[in-house]
Amino acid sequence: MGMSDDEIAEFKEVFDLFDYYSEGTIAEKDLGVAMRAWGITGVTQDGVKNLTDTYAEKGKINFEDFLEIMEKKMTDPGLSEDTVLDSFAVLDKEKNGKVAEKDLKHMLCKMGDFMESKEVDEVIKEFGNVDGDGMIDYKAFMNNINESCQIFS
């Protein structure tokens, strides 16, 4: 892909924020935070651990490796609509295209990038279309979020 000079300069600014001692490295524990500061979401602890196992030397990541990581993450296609639907299907006990509100709330509060209970309530209220049985049509839920946030192209 190759990055422009402007992109490299922007990455250097983010990197420098976490290079606390001006050593030209950041601590591996700061990698996930630096990635999120750049706007890369969905960074899990396991994902960061895999990256640091590959790139970190003595618990530190240099700028060259940071650039390589960021370039890979920028070109990562991320989640697909099918992947998200498959994730919802795991909670679809009746195989009818619906998930229980309580199950969705549990998943969003306890798995992956945790959300606060209040945040989940707001998302469900805004996008969920909960029926009288406390069930959410997950395809409609996902489509409502996508219309608002443009997650999928």
C-alpha positions as CSV (number, residue, x, y, z in Angstrom):
1,M,0.0,0.0,0.0
2,G,2.7,2.5,1.0
3,M,1.9,5.5,3.2
4,S,2.2,9.1,2.3
5,D,4.5,11.5,4.2
6,D,1.5,13.1,5.8
7,E,0.2,9.7,7.1
8,I,3.6,8.8,8.4
9,A,3.8,12.2,10.2
10,E,0.4,11.7,11.7
11,F,1.4,8.2,13.0
12,K,4.6,9.7,14.4
13,E,2.5,12.2,16.4
14,V,0.4,9.4,17.9
15,F,3.6,7.3,18.5
16,D,5.3,10.2,20.2
17,L,2.4,10.6,22.6
18,F,3.2,7.1,24.0
19,D,7.0,7.4,23.8
20,Y,7.2,8.8,27.3
21,Y,11.0,8.8,27.6
22,S,11.8,9.9,24.0
23,E,13.6,6.6,23.4
24,G,12.0,5.9,20.0
25,T,9.9,3.1,21.4
26,I,6.6,2.6,23.1
27,A,5.8,0.0,25.8
28,E,3.9,-3.0,24.4
29,K,1.2,-2.3,27.0
30,D,0.5,1.0,25.3
31,L,0.1,-0.4,21.7
32,G,-3.7,-1.0,22.0
33,V,-4.3,2.5,23.4
34,A,-2.2,4.0,20.7
35,M,-4.1,2.1,18.0
36,R,-7.5,3.2,19.5
37,A,-6.1,6.8,19.6
38,W,-5.7,6.6,15.9
39,G,-9.2,5.4,15.6
40,I,-8.7,1.7,15.0
41,T,-11.5,0.0,16.9
42,G,-12.1,-3.7,17.8
43,V,-8.6,-4.0,19.2
44,T,-8.7,-6.9,21.7
45,Q,-6.2,-7.8,24.4
46,D,-5.5,-11.1,22.6
47,G,-5.0,-9.2,19.3
48,V,-2.5,-6.8,20.9
49,K,-0.8,-9.7,22.6
50,N,-0.3,-11.5,19.2
51,L,1.1,-8.3,17.7
52,T,3.5,-7.7,20.6
53,D,4.6,-11.3,20.6
54,T,5.6,-10.7,16.9
55,Y,7.0,-7.2,17.1
56,A,8.0,-6.3,20.6
57,E,11.6,-6.6,21.7
58,K,12.2,-6.5,25.5
59,G,8.6,-5.1,25.9
60,K,9.1,-2.3,23.5
61,I,7.9,-1.5,20.0
62,N,9.9,0.8,17.7
63,F,8.4,3.3,15.3
64,E,9.2,1.2,12.2
65,D,7.3,-1.8,13.6
66,F,4.5,0.5,14.8
67,L,4.1,1.8,11.2
68,E,4.0,-1.8,9.9
69,I,1.3,-2.7,12.4
70,M,-0.8,0.4,11.7
71,E,-0.5,-0.1,7.9
72,K,-1.8,-3.7,8.3
73,K,-4.6,-2.6,10.5
74,M,-5.6,0.2,8.1
75,T,-5.9,-2.3,5.2
76,D,-7.7,-4.9,7.4
77,P,-11.2,-5.3,6.0
78,G,-12.6,-5.6,9.5
79,L,-15.9,-7.1,10.2
80,S,-18.2,-8.2,7.4
81,E,-22.0,-8.1,7.6
82,D,-22.0,-11.9,7.4
83,T,-19.6,-12.2,10.3
84,V,-21.8,-10.0,12.5
85,L,-24.9,-12.0,11.5
86,D,-23.1,-15.2,12.3
87,S,-22.3,-13.8,15.7
88,F,-25.9,-13.0,16.4
89,A,-27.0,-16.4,15.1
90,V,-25.1,-18.0,18.0
91,L,-27.5,-16.3,20.4
92,D,-30.6,-17.2,18.2
93,K,-31.8,-20.2,20.2
94,E,-35.0,-20.7,18.3
95,K,-33.3,-20.1,14.9
96,N,-35.9,-17.5,14.0
97,G,-33.8,-14.5,13.4
98,K,-34.3,-13.1,16.9
99,V,-32.3,-12.8,20.0
100,A,-33.4,-12.2,23.6
101,E,-32.7,-8.7,24.7
102,K,-31.2,-10.0,27.9
103,D,-28.8,-12.2,25.9
104,L,-27.7,-9.4,23.7
105,K,-27.2,-7.1,26.7
106,H,-25.1,-9.8,28.4
107,M,-22.9,-10.3,25.3
108,L,-22.3,-6.6,24.8
109,C,-21.5,-6.0,28.5
110,K,-19.3,-9.0,29.1
111,M,-17.5,-9.9,25.8
112,G,-15.0,-8.2,23.5
113,D,-14.9,-4.4,23.8
114,F,-17.1,-4.1,26.9
115,M,-20.0,-1.6,27.0
116,E,-21.6,-0.2,30.1
117,S,-25.1,-1.5,30.9
118,K,-26.5,2.0,30.4
119,E,-24.8,2.3,26.9
120,V,-26.3,-1.0,25.9
121,D,-29.8,0.0,27.1
122,E,-29.5,3.2,24.9
123,V,-28.3,1.3,21.8
124,I,-31.1,-1.3,22.2
125,K,-33.7,1.5,22.8
126,E,-32.6,3.4,19.7
127,F,-32.0,0.6,17.3
128,G,-33.5,-2.6,18.8
129,N,-37.2,-2.7,18.0
130,V,-37.8,-5.0,20.9
131,D,-41.1,-6.9,20.5
132,G,-43.5,-7.7,23.3
133,D,-41.6,-10.9,24.1
134,G,-38.3,-9.1,24.8
135,M,-36.9,-10.4,21.5
136,I,-34.9,-8.4,18.9
137,D,-34.9,-9.1,15.2
138,Y,-31.1,-9.0,14.8
139,K,-30.9,-8.4,11.1
140,A,-33.2,-5.3,11.5
141,F,-31.1,-4.2,14.5
142,M,-27.9,-4.5,12.6
143,N,-29.4,-2.7,9.6
144,N,-30.7,0.2,11.8
145,I,-27.2,0.6,13.3
146,N,-25.6,0.5,9.8
147,E,-28.0,3.1,8.5
148,S,-27.0,5.4,11.3
149,C,-23.3,4.6,11.5
150,Q,-22.3,3.3,8.1
151,I,-20.4,0.3,9.5
152,F,-20.7,-1.8,6.3
153,S,-20.5,-0.5,2.8
